[in-house]
Amino acid sequence: MAGTLDDAGTLGPGTPAAQWLRRDPRHTGPAVRALVAEDDGPLRSVIERGLRENGYVVDAVADGESALKWLRAYDYEVAILDWRMPGMSGLDVIAEARRLGVRTPILMLTARDAPADRVAGLRGGADDYLVKPFDFDELLARLLALQRRPALTVAPRIEHGDLCFDPATRQLTVSGQPVSLTGTELAIIELLLRRSPSLVTRRAIALQVWEDEADAFGSNTIDVHIGRLRSKLSASSVRIQTVRGSGYRLVVP
């Protein structure tokens, strides 16, 4: 069933998007993590749901500052940014992200359809540009095309003390020796490494590592995984320090 998606979250003339969003059998394989930054709540919800229905793991935010924070904290396979958002515009977010070395493929989503706007968006660092109202199948096709593009640069290794994380291979080593970690443990230590030496709150870990933060936040799930991480990293000089009531940080005694 085809249709276009507009700011009201409808497809075509008044067709509810919920009747159309379903998993497309053409989109299979491992989950891809995507960031969606859109200040219109209903439209953001529809895009998020549509991507999830097609196998994506989605983080969704409503403003530019949050979008930049999440882009810096995680290596997304693809991101969708609205141009007009409160605080930082999508164009400002892209410019700052590129200045900081973020190489995530970014699709700019906007109602601005003048040729000059398209040129400004693409020259400003966006990898693709889609005008509202849009067809959701086209959005998916464009995202898949962005995912097929080779990376512009090899992501640098992240080192802290004798810990080294290679984003390309998703491998953590201690003094050059590989450490066997679960996907959740790897996501936690990657977040701690990327934010080091700053404190990482429990809420930030829940939001970043778990698709549904309620699965981790407010329970002892995070503590259990941190405990296992400490055990597996016992040979390292780097320690995971607990800041009571706040979160965790990496320290080298």
N, C-alpha and C positions, 0 to 999 in steps of 0.2 A: 504493500500500500504506500503510494508516494504522497508527498506533500511538503509544504514549506513550513518552517518553524519561525515564529515571530516573537516579539517581546511579551506577548500575552500568553505564550506557551501553547499556542494552537497550531494545528496543521491545516493549511488551506482555509476555506471559509468556515471557521468555527468548529473544526473537527478537533476534539480533545486529543492532546498529545498522548495521553495515557492509553488510548486505543491503538496507538501505532508503535510505541516503544516496546520492542521485544528483541530477544536475542536473534541476531542474524547468523545463520549457519555458515556463512562465508567467513566469519571472523572467529577463528579457532586458534588454539595454541596457548602458550604460557601467558599469564596475565601481564598487562603493560600498565605501569603506573603513570597517571596523567594528572596534571594540575589544571583546574578550571577557575578562572578569576572573572567573575561577572557580578556587578552590583545589583542587578535586577533579580530579586529572590525567586520568583516563579520560573523565570527563564533558566537561572542557574540550576534550580532543582530538576528541571526537565532535561537539561544537558547532562547533568550528573547521572540521572537515572538511565538515560539513553546509553551513555558510555558503559555504565555498569552492566546493563543488559547485553552489551556486546563484548563483555569479558575484560573491561578495564578496571583497575583499582584506582579510585578517584579521590583526590583531595580537592575540596571546593572552598573558595574564599570569596569575600565580598568587596575587598578594597585593594588598592595597589601596594600599600605597605606590607600587608599580609602576603600578597603574591610574591614580592621580592624576598621576604624572609623565607618562605617555603622553597623558592627556587635556589636560594643559597644553601639551604639545609639538606636538600635531597637531589640526587641525579635523576630527574624525570626523563622518561623516554620522549615525552611530548607535553606541550602546554598550550592552553587556549586562554587568551587574554582579551578582555573587552577594552576598547580604547578609552571610553569615558567612564572612569571610576572615581569615587571620592578620594581626596588626598593626592596620591600619585596616579597619573593617567597610565593607561597601558603602554603608551609610547615612552613615558618616563621610566616605567619599570623595565622595559626592554633595554633602553639605553644604559641604565645603571647595571642591569644584570650582565650585559655584554662587557661593560667596563670592568666588572669584577671577575670576568672570565667564565661566566655561565654559558655553556654551549647547548643547552636544551633547545631542540627545535620548537619554535613558537609560532602558532597561528593566531593572527589578530582577527578578532570578531567585532564588527562594528556596523552601525547604520550609515557611516560616512562612506559614500560611494563615488565621490568625485575622483577623477583621475589623479588630481594633485594629492588627495588624501592617500590613495593607494601607493603612490610614489613615496610619500613621506613615511608611511608605515614600513615599506620594504627597505627603504634607505636607512630607516631608523633602527634596523636590526631584526625585524620580523622575517620569518622564513616563508610565510604564506599569509594571505589576506582573504577573508570571506565576509561578504556583506549580508546584513539582516534585511528582510527575512531570508532564511536559507533552507535548503533541503538537507535533512539529517543524513541521508545516504551520501551526499556530497561531502559533508563534514567528515564522515567516517573515511571516505576515500582519500580525502586530503590528509588526514591524520596518518593513514597507512602509508601514503607516499612519503610523508616526512620521516616516518620511522624507517623507511627503506634507504634513506640517504646515509652515506657513510659519515661517520663522525668527523667534524672539522679538525679536531685535535685529539690526541690521546690524553685521557684524563690523568692528571698527575697523581702520583702516589701520595698518600697521607701518612706522615711519620710523626710519632710522639714517643720519645725515649727509645726503647727497643721494639716498639710496636710499629708495624708497617702494614697499611691497607692498600691494596691495589684495586681501584674501582673497575678496571677493565676485566680482571679475572675473578673479582669478588673473593679474593683470598686475603686472609689475615695471617701475618707471620710474627713470631717472637724471636728476635735475634736470628732472623733468616729461616726459622723453622716453621712450617705451616701448622696452623691450629684448626682443628675440626670443630666447626660451629654450626648450629642450626640456623635456619633463615632468620628467625626472630632474634637470636643472639647476635648474628652478624649485623642486622639492622640497628640494634641497640649500640654496639660498639662503634659502628660507622658514625652514628649520630654523635656519640660522645667525642670521637676523634675530630669530627668536623667542627664541633663547637668549642673544643678545648682551646684555652684553659677555662672557658666560661662554664658556669653552672647550667646543667640541662634539667629542667623541671620534670617532675613525674608526669604532668599533663602533656608536656611537649613530647615525651617518650610515647605516651599513650596515643597521641594524635598522629605521630609520625610512623610508628611501627605497626600499630594495629589498624585494620580497616575500620573497625568499629571501636572507638575509644572506650566505650562502656565495658568492653571485654577485659580491659586492663585497669582503667582508672577507678580508684575507689576500692580495689581488692588487693590481695597480696601477690597477684600475678607478676607484676613488675619486679617485686622483691625476689621472687623465686628465680626469675631469669637472671637477675643481677647476681644472685648467689651462685648460679651455675657458671656464669661468665667469670666470676672471681676465681672459681675453682680451676677452670680451664686456662686461665691466664696466670696461674700461680708462679710459673717460671719467669714471668716478666717483672721488671723493676717498676713498671707502671701499675698504679693502684687505682681502683674505682672507689672514690671517697663518697660517703653518704653525708649529705647536708640535711640534718634532721628536719623534717617538715617541709623540705623544699625539693630536693632532687639529688643529682649526682654530678661529679666531675672527675676528670682524670688528673692524677697527680703523680709526680716522680719524687719520692722521698729524698 
